[in-house]
Amino acid sequence: MKQNLIPTKEALWLAGFLLLTPLTAAWLMQFTYGVLPWQMPLPAALANALCIALVYWPLCALTGRAAPCCIGVHFAAGAWGAANWFVSSFRGTPILPWDLSALGTAAAVAGNYRLIPTWQMLAAIALAAALIVFLHPEKRKARLRLTGRLPLRLACLGAGLACLLFLVPTQRLGLLGISTDVWDPAGSYRTGGCLAVFLRNTEFLKVEEPPDSSPERVEQILAGAEAPEPAAVTVERPNIVAIMNESWADFEVYCNLRLSESVTDYIRSLDNAMFGHAYTSVFGAGTSASEFEFLTGSSMAFLPSGSIPYQQYVLGDTASLASLLRADGYDTLAFHPGERTSWQRDRAYPRLGFDAYKCGDDMDVPQTFEHGYVSDESDFRQLIWELEHKEAGQPIFLFNVTIQNHGGYTAADYPAQVTLTDAPGEYPMAEQYLTLANKTDQAFRTLVEYLEDFDEPTIVVMFGDHQPSVEQGFLDRAYGVTQDQMTMEQYMGRFYVPFVIWANYPLPESGPEVTSLNFLGQYLLRYAGIGGTAYDNYLWQLQTRLPAVTFVGYVDADGRAYSHLETNGFTPVIEDYQRVQYNNLFGGKERLTALFDP
């Protein structure tokens, strides 16, 4: 009797669900990310399907039930796409591998964002519900069972292993056209898929050593930098207060908005002060990257997009402004009125040279709140408390990261007091933000008026960490151009934040109109009369040629902006900076300690 080789209807059902589920789940993932199925190239769809199959097929083999596994992977894929859409809309970049080490920080602020699902997400939920209904009848369940089919279950396990062998190392995804784009990660997720490109980004967990970065070469670069002439500072070892103000931006600088009142009028009116602007490397989020640049003089330009230095690279003692000032006899204190463990500051600050760290739970003054966060008024009064209670005559370095202006700007019970006079109410998030920024301006007056009568010399710098994530329409209006029409100079304007330097003693000279956060600390040291290391001398000399260097690009002394993707006369200068930074952060036993550490 001949064996019937024609597959049964049940076998066809099972084969269809085993083979098609990874592909349909990949399409659903991209759909919730905002990409229509036909917009995803077939090779990219296949790559993401293989990533999903790596989990789906072994799961089917282990459980023996394809139906619940099918439902589960569709829900997980859709949720992953939606999560990437939300994160990208809030900060400009989707979820990256190193974000997984910052889940606690994300959870601490998630409640202040309004998660409004897109129509694609709602449609995906409907499709997933239809799948559940379709697979619910007992007859369907029976068709999709692998129980008792040992050869098929072993085949599923083997297929999962085959996927693993293809996906590791992740460079093999390049065979299907999957690539990363450190300048536009959101775009690469759209074209290559949220899961496959995420896996390719794991290749950046380790920073590659730049060519010709031997200790001898780095020493030669640093030896060429001479110490600048000291500034004519009239005091010795003043107290130093550095405030990185959350999401503090200056949209008025673009001259395209008509506001009911200026949100920087007090700060701009200060005497004996320097008001200017600095470029950052992040937009909408990434606070710890900005404080890392300011404290260390390192640039995110040479680190992976979206990386979190405090959690990835500050794993031991790391030279910074804090360690330099501590070696010069300063007490060093960091203060952030939020969660102690945000961005793992509780681990990073001691490694950066801070003697102590205070968080919101440690505040000694009454807390007031603005849209759910500790106000700048309370924050600055804590700084005053620290100055009042420190040892008389003992200089202190206070590094403060505020939280008042943190997104999202959607508190329903927080009326806007600053509005756009020609479009009131059209951009509620932006108007709520502007109201908060105005309160920062008022709170800074409290700090300055106290320090004017303080009997110890004190210098203060306040700067923004990044611009806020508000309505794109408002941003287009503020910049005077849409993002797709921006020149390089205009695009870097998205990463433009204000800074102010003020002291209760005569400042020795005029300050920079434009800098970047990795260079701003050098000005602070100079106006405090503090000498630096050979590395500080190098940074000072570098910024005379390139006043701003960021992840996005760099600016020359004439104000022209350049992309890191282009090659020009400044390329060797940028490459030398990269070599120096690599030795400083990752040099290990070959690190030129005497040139970086105080």
Secondary structure, 3 states (H helix, E strand, C coil): CCCCCCCCHHHHHHHHHHHHHHHHHHHHHHHHCCCCHHHCCHHHHHHHHHHHHHHHHHHHHHHCEHHHHHHHHHHHHHHHHHHHHHHHHHHCCCCCHHHHHHHHHHHHHHCCCCCCCCHHHHHHHHHHHHHHHHHCCHHHHHHCECCCCHHHHHHHHHHHHHHHHHHCCHHHHHHHCCCCCCCCHHHHHHHHCHHHHHHHHHHHHCCCCCCCCCHHHHHHHHHCCCCCCCCCCCCCCCEEEEEEECCCCCHHHHCCCCECCCCCHHHHHCCCEEEEEEECCCCCCCHHHHHHHHHHCCCHHHCCCCCCHHHHCCCCCCCCHHHHHHHCCCEEEEECCCCCCHHHHHHHHHHHCCCEEECHHHCCCCCCEECCEECHHHHHHHHHHHHHHCCCCCCEEEEEECCCCCCCCCCCCCCCCCCECCCCCCCHHHHHHHHHHHHHHHHHHHHHHHHHCCCCCEEEEEEECCCCCCCHHHHHHHHCCCHHHCCHHHHHHHHEEEEEEEECCCCCCCCCCEEEHHHHHHHHHHHHCCCCCHHHHHHHHHHHHCCEECCCEEECCCCCEEECCCCCCCHHHHHHHHHHHHHHHHCHHHCCHHHHCC
